[in-house]
Amino acid sequence: MASKIYVVGIGPGSSEQITPQAVAAIGASDVIVGYKLYLKLISSLIGEKETCGTGMKKERERAVAAFDMARLGKTVAVVSSGDSGVYGMASLMWEMKLQNAADDVEIEVVPGISAMFAGAALLGAPLGHDFCSISLSDLLTPWQTIERRIEAAASADFVTAVYNPYSHDRYWQLSRLKEIFLQHRSPDTPVGLAHHVGREHQSTEVVRLADLRADMADMFTVVIIGNSQSKYKDNIIVTPRGYYSEEQKSEDNVGRMIMNESFRTILSELDATGMSLEHLWASLHCIHTTADFGVAKMLYLTDGVIASLHKKFFSGRPPVVVTDVRMVTSGIRKAMVDKLGIEVKCYLDDPRVAVMAAQGNITRTQAGVQLAVEEHPDALYAFGNAPTALIELTKHIRRGTAQPCGVVAAPVGFVNVKESKWRLKYGCSQIPAIIVEGRKGGSNVAATIINAILSWDEAEAMHPGEGV
């Protein structure tokens, strides 16, 4: 003789968060089986029904008892907090059922509201995009396995709900998780802690990832770590799904939409750990232009260089931009140049250059810099090709005959390229500069760095592409 077992999720604790389906299953059962605390939480639903309660770590004993009573013809409800399929009894009950194929006890899983969903509701909307959950309990899962899952979640930019974060014996695991996440996430990433969800003493708090401490949590806490796009204010975390931003960008032209999609792709793959927003903004532009993620590690920026140069461009009296070759000039966004009234000059076509180069036995780009320094000593200089031009400028800076408001140094090649950049970095350290260190660079890179400066006001919203 056999009957039925309901495997019931009773929600996080509040009677308001028990579903009607769960109430009906408990009402239809003869015996209620569960952890003693959970039976206490639903005592009003149990009434005078027979119960079978055990302490913690007795899940298998409860499952065996449930099957034994079902085989006697009783209808049994096995209850779990939250959802019975999320770290609950459903998997164990089905494992035992499948091991005994001849057993005709019927199992029905009744879903419930998981603690991470109830906790997320209290915290605003932290689970608005892709997320995962990880339990830090290593009673049944080796820590090495848990750590691999933490690493995967952190590196893939999942919003992550953390169960079983802290106990008397589990005091270090959350600190180790934080350490791993900080290798992939900004220290400012919001972390929500939902305590005693749906129960007496319910509370929430939001902290920066850098400020998270293990002792902020206990076994009745769900910790939710935001992703790279999550925002927070006071005790609310929001992880954008994209609806609002897409509506905001609905009038964008095709070029800007493509650039935004490219930036989102780059952000999902780039390890931006420890980068300032200026470094990240310049890196995104350079990677977008070259498809080379390695360029992010080659960039050297003096403090505040992008913000200060952006301010100069929007001051009403923008600096002249001097380039070493025409390809840099053509890569700077014309719409922004026209909007701000920026004069962009390349001296290679100046008839004086050929004469000076021949007379001085120097390159035409060197001659161009000599002319530029005479006429625009305080210009923004951008080099994407010729190391000799950069070397020439550093000579004038050190002599005091040039005081550029900034230098974009991205000459490319094999002869004197690295040395030209070192002259600027170490010999002219007082000059605001963005340098692509090493042999790499190029006219397209120099131009895109100028575009990054011009669009600095778009960095906070990560909505690039004005003038594209």
C-alpha positions in Angstrom: 0.0 0.0 0.0 1.5 3.4 -1.0 0.5 7.0 -1.0 2.0 10.3 -1.8 4.7 12.6 -0.6 4.6 16.4 -1.2 8.0 18.1 -1.0 6.9 21.5 0.0 8.8 24.9 -0.1 7.4 27.0 2.7 9.1 30.2 1.8 11.6 32.1 3.9 9.5 32.2 7.1 6.6 34.6 6.8 3.1 33.2 6.5 2.5 35.8 3.8 5.2 34.2 1.7 3.8 30.6 1.7 2.0 29.9 -1.6 -1.6 28.7 -1.8 -0.3 25.5 -3.4 1.9 24.9 -0.4 -0.9 25.6 2.0 -3.1 23.1 0.1 -0.4 20.4 0.1 0.1 20.7 3.9 -3.7 20.7 4.4 -4.0 17.5 2.3 -1.3 15.7 4.3 -1.6 13.3 7.2 2.0 13.8 8.5 4.3 16.8 8.3 8.0 16.0 8.3 10.8 18.6 8.6 13.4 20.4 10.6 12.0 21.4 14.0 12.4 25.2 13.3 10.5 24.9 10.1 7.7 23.0 11.7 7.4 25.8 14.3 7.2 28.4 11.5 4.1 26.7 10.0 2.5 25.5 13.3 -0.7 27.4 12.5 -1.1 25.3 9.3 -0.2 22.0 11.0 -2.8 22.2 13.7 -3.3 18.7 15.3 -1.6 16.8 12.4 1.1 14.2 13.2 4.6 15.6 12.8 8.1 14.1 12.5 10.7 16.7 13.4 14.5 16.4 13.7 17.4 18.6 14.3 19.9 19.9 11.7 22.0 17.6 9.6 19.3 14.9 9.8 18.0 15.2 6.3 18.5 11.6 5.3 16.7 10.4 8.5 13.7 12.7 7.6 13.6 11.4 4.1 13.6 7.7 5.2 10.8 8.4 7.7 8.8 10.1 5.0 9.0 7.1 2.7 8.2 4.7 5.5 5.1 6.6 6.5 4.0 6.9 2.8 4.3 3.2 2.3 1.9 2.7 5.2 -0.7 4.7 3.1 -0.2 8.1 4.7 0.0 11.3 2.7 3.2 13.1 3.8 4.4 16.6 3.4 8.2 17.1 3.7 8.8 20.8 4.2 11.9 22.9 3.4 12.4 26.6 3.9 12.5 28.7 0.8 12.1 26.6 -2.3 12.4 22.8 -1.7 14.5 22.5 -4.9 17.1 25.1 -3.8 19.3 23.6 -1.2 16.2 21.8 0.1 14.8 18.3 0.3 13.5 17.8 -3.2 16.8 16.5 -4.7 17.3 14.0 -1.8 13.7 12.7 -2.0 14.0 12.2 -5.8 17.4 10.5 -5.4 16.0 8.0 -3.0 12.9 7.5 -5.2 15.0 6.9 -8.4 17.3 4.5 -6.5 14.2 2.2 -5.9 12.4 2.1 -9.2 9.9 -0.4 -7.8 8.8 2.0 -5.1 5.3 3.3 -6.2 5.2 6.2 -3.7 4.3 9.3 -5.7 6.3 12.5 -5.3 5.1 16.0 -6.0 7.4 19.0 -5.6 5.6 22.1 -4.5 7.7 25.2 -5.2 8.2 28.0 -2.8 9.7 31.5 -2.6 13.5 31.1 -2.2 15.3 33.2 0.4 17.4 34.8 -2.3 14.2 36.1 -4.1 12.6 37.3 -0.9 15.9 38.9 0.2 16.4 40.5 -3.3 12.9 42.0 -3.0 13.9 43.7 0.2 17.1 45.0 -1.4 15.4 46.5 -4.4 16.3 44.7 -7.7 19.8 43.2 -7.4 18.9 40.1 -9.5 17.7 42.1 -12.5 20.2 40.3 -14.9 22.0 37.0 -15.0 22.7 35.5 -11.6 23.7 32.4 -9.8 23.7 31.1 -6.2 26.5 29.5 -4.3 26.4 27.8 -0.9 29.6 28.1 1.2 28.7 25.0 3.2 31.5 22.5 2.7 29.8 19.7 4.7 28.8 17.8 1.6 30.8 19.6 -1.1 34.6 19.9 -1.1 35.9 23.4 -0.7 38.0 23.1 -3.8 34.8 22.6 -5.8 33.1 25.6 -4.1 36.1 27.8 -4.8 36.1 26.9 -8.5 32.4 27.9 -8.6 33.2 31.2 -6.9 35.9 31.9 -9.4 33.6 31.1 -12.3 30.8 33.3 -10.9 33.2 36.2 -10.2 35.0 36.1 -13.6 31.7 35.7 -15.6 30.2 38.9 -13.9 27.2 37.0 -12.5 25.2 38.6 -9.7 25.8 36.1 -7.0 23.6 35.0 -4.1 25.6 33.4 -1.3 23.9 30.9 1.0 25.3 29.6 4.3 27.9 32.5 4.5 29.0 32.3 8.1 28.7 30.1 11.2 30.8 29.3 14.3 32.9 26.8 12.3 32.5 28.5 8.9 34.2 31.8 9.7 36.7 32.2 6.9 34.9 31.1 3.7 33.1 34.4 3.1 36.4 36.3 3.4 38.0 34.0 0.9 35.0 34.6 -1.5 35.5 38.3 -1.1 39.2 38.0 -2.0 38.4 36.1 -5.2 35.6 38.6 -6.2 38.0 41.5 -5.7 40.2 40.0 -8.3 37.4 40.5 -10.8 35.1 43.2 -9.5 35.5 46.8 -8.4 35.9 47.4 -4.7 32.8 49.7 -5.0 30.6 46.7 -6.2 27.4 46.8 -4.0 26.8 43.8 -1.7 23.4 43.4 0.0 22.9 41.4 3.2 19.4 40.3 4.0 19.1 39.0 7.6 16.3 36.7 8.9 14.2 37.2 5.8 10.5 36.9 6.5 11.1 36.3 10.2 11.4 38.3 13.4 14.3 40.7 13.4 14.3 40.9 9.5 16.8 43.6 8.3 18.9 44.5 5.4 22.1 46.5 4.8 24.2 47.4 1.7 28.0 47.7 1.8 30.8 48.0 -0.7 32.5 44.8 -1.6 35.7 46.2 -0.2 34.0 46.8 3.2 32.3 43.4 3.5 33.3 41.5 6.6 32.5 37.9 7.4 31.0 38.7 10.8 28.3 40.9 9.1 26.5 37.6 8.2 25.3 34.5 10.0 23.4 31.3 9.0 20.2 33.3 8.6 21.7 35.8 6.1 21.6 35.8 2.3 24.4 37.8 0.8 23.9 39.2 -2.7 26.9 40.5 -4.7 26.1 42.8 -7.6 27.7 42.6 -11.0 29.8 45.3 -12.8 26.6 47.2 -13.8 24.8 47.1 -10.4 24.1 50.4 -8.8 23.2 51.3 -5.2 21.8 54.1 -3.2 21.2 53.9 0.6 19.9 50.3 1.1 18.7 49.7 -2.5 20.6 47.8 -5.2 19.6 47.8 -8.8 21.1 45.6 -11.5 19.9 47.0 -14.9 18.4 44.7 -17.4 18.7 47.2 -20.1 15.1 48.3 -20.7 15.6 51.8 -19.3 18.9 52.4 -21.0 17.6 51.1 -24.4 14.7 53.5 -24.1 17.2 56.3 -23.3 19.2 55.4 -26.4 16.3 54.9 -28.8 17.2 57.9 -30.8 20.9 56.9 -31.2 22.2 56.5 -34.8 23.4 53.2 -36.1 27.1 54.0 -35.5 26.5 54.9 -31.9 24.4 51.8 -31.3 27.1 49.6 -32.7 29.8 51.3 -30.6 27.6 50.8 -27.5 27.2 47.1 -28.2 30.9 46.8 -28.8 31.7 48.5 -25.5 29.3 46.1 -23.7 31.1 43.1 -25.2 34.5 44.5 -24.3 33.3 45.2 -20.7 32.1 41.6 -20.4 35.5 40.2 -21.3 38.0 42.8 -20.0 39.6 42.3 -16.6 39.3 45.9 -15.3 40.5 45.1 -11.8 42.1 48.1 -10.2 41.6 50.4 -13.2 40.5 54.0 -12.7 37.5 55.1 -14.8 39.9 57.2 -16.9 42.1 54.2 -17.6 39.1 52.1 -18.4 37.6 54.7 -20.7 40.8 55.0 -22.7 41.2 51.2 -22.7 37.7 50.7 -24.1 38.3 53.1 -26.9 41.7 51.5 -27.8 40.3 48.0 -27.7 37.3 49.0 -29.7 39.7 50.3 -32.4 42.3 47.5 -32.4 40.4 44.4 -31.0 43.6 44.0 -28.9 42.8 43.5 -25.2 46.5 43.7 -24.4 46.5 47.4 -25.1 44.7 48.1 -21.8 47.9 47.0 -19.9 50.1 49.2 -22.1 48.3 52.4 -21.3 50.0 54.9 -19.0 48.0 57.9 -17.9 49.2 60.8 -15.7 46.7 61.6 -12.9 43.5 63.2 -14.1 44.7 63.7 -17.6 41.5 62.8 -19.4 39.2 64.9 -17.2 41.5 68.0 -17.3 41.9 67.9 -21.1 38.2 67.3 -21.6 37.6 70.4 -19.5 39.9 72.4 -21.7 38.2 71.3 -24.8 34.8 72.4 -23.4 36.1 75.6 -22.0 35.0 77.7 -25.0 38.7 78.2 -25.9 39.7 74.7 -26.9 43.4 73.9 -27.5 44.8 73.3 -31.0 45.4 69.7 -31.7 48.7 69.0 -33.5 49.2 65.6 -35.1 52.3 64.0 -36.6 50.5 62.5 -39.6 47.3 63.1 -41.5 45.8 59.7 -40.5 45.6 60.9 -36.9 43.8 64.0 -38.0 41.2 62.1 -40.1 40.4 59.7 -37.2 39.3 62.4 -34.8 35.5 62.7 -34.8 34.7 65.6 -37.1 31.3 66.3 -35.6 32.9 66.9 -32.2 35.7 69.0 -33.8 33.1 71.2 -35.6 30.8 71.4 -32.5 33.6 72.7 -30.3 35.5 74.7 -32.9 38.7 72.8 -32.5 41.6 73.5 -34.9 43.4 70.2 -35.8 46.7 70.7 -37.6 49.1 68.4 -39.3 52.2 70.2 -40.7 53.3 67.6 -43.2 51.6 69.5 -46.0 53.1 72.8 -45.0 55.6 73.9 -47.8 58.1 75.0 -45.2 58.4 71.4 -43.9 60.2 70.0 -46.9 62.7 72.9 -46.9 63.4 72.6 -43.2 63.8 68.8 -43.4 66.3 69.0 -46.2 68.3 71.9 -44.7 68.4 70.3 -41.2 68.8 66.7 -42.4 65.8 65.7 -40.2 62.5 63.9 -40.9 59.5 65.9 -42.2 57.6 65.1 -39.0 60.5 66.5 -36.9 60.3 69.7 -39.0 56.6 69.7 -38.5 57.0 69.7 -34.8 59.5 72.5 -34.9 57.0 74.7 -36.8 54.2 73.6 -34.5 56.2 74.6 -31.4 56.8 78.0 -32.8 53.1 78.6 -33.6 51.3 76.5 -30.9 53.6 75.7 -28.0 50.7 75.0 -25.7 48.8 72.7 -28.1 47.7 69.1 -27.5 50.1 67.0 -29.4 49.1 63.6 -30.7 51.6 61.1 -32.2 50.5 57.9 -33.9 53.3 57.2 -36.2 56.7 59.0 -35.8 58.9 58.5 -32.8 61.2 61.2 -34.2 58.4 63.7 -33.8 57.8 62.8 -30.2 61.6 62.9 -29.5 61.7 66.4 -31.1 58.8 67.6 -28.9 60.5 66.3 -25.7 63.6 68.3 -26.6 61.6 71.5 -26.8 59.7 70.7 -23.5 63.0 70.2 -21.7 64.4 73.4 -23.2 61.2 75.3 -22.1 60.3 76.3 -25.7 57.1 74.1 -25.6 54.6 73.7 -22.8 51.9 71.4 -24.4 48.6 71.1 -22.5 48.9 67.4 -23.1 50.6 64.7 -25.2 49.1 61.5 -26.7 52.1 59.3 -27.4 51.3 56.3 -29.5 54.1 56.1 -32.2 54.5 52.6 -33.5 57.4 50.6 -34.8 60.8 49.2 -33.9 63.4 52.0 -34.0 63.5 54.5 -31.1 59.8 53.9 -30.4 60.1 52.7 -26.8 62.8 55.2 -26.2 60.7 58.1 -27.4 58.0 57.2 -25.0 60.5 56.9 -22.1 61.8 60.4 -22.9 58.2 61.7 -22.4 57.4 59.6 -19.4 60.5 60.0 -17.4 62.0 63.2 -18.8 58.9 65.3 -19.1 56.8 64.0 -16.2 55.2 67.3 -15.5 53.3 67.2 -18.8 49.8 65.6 -18.8 50.2 62.5 -21.0 48.6 59.3 -22.2 51.2 56.9 -23.5 50.9 53.5 -25.2 54.0 51.9 -23.8 56.1 49.5 -25.8 56.3 49.2 -29.6 52.6 49.3 -30.3 50.4 52.2 -31.1 49.4 53.7 -34.4 47.5 56.6 -35.9 44.1 55.0 -35.2 45.1 54.5 -31.5 46.2 58.1 -31.2 43.0 59.3 -32.7 40.7 57.1 -30.6 42.5 58.4 -27.4 41.6 61.9 -28.5 38.0 60.8 -29.0 38.0 59.2 -25.5 39.1 62.6 -24.1 36.3 64.4 -26.1 33.7 62.0 -24.9 34.8 61.8 -21.2 31.4 63.1 -20.1 29.9 59.9 -21.5 32.1 57.6 -19.3 30.0 57.5 -16.2 26.9 56.3 -18.1 29.1 54.1 -20.4 27.1 55.4 -23.4 29.8 56.3 -26.0 29.5 57.5 -29.5 28.6 61.2 -29.8 29.7 62.4 -33.1 30.1 58.9 -34.6 
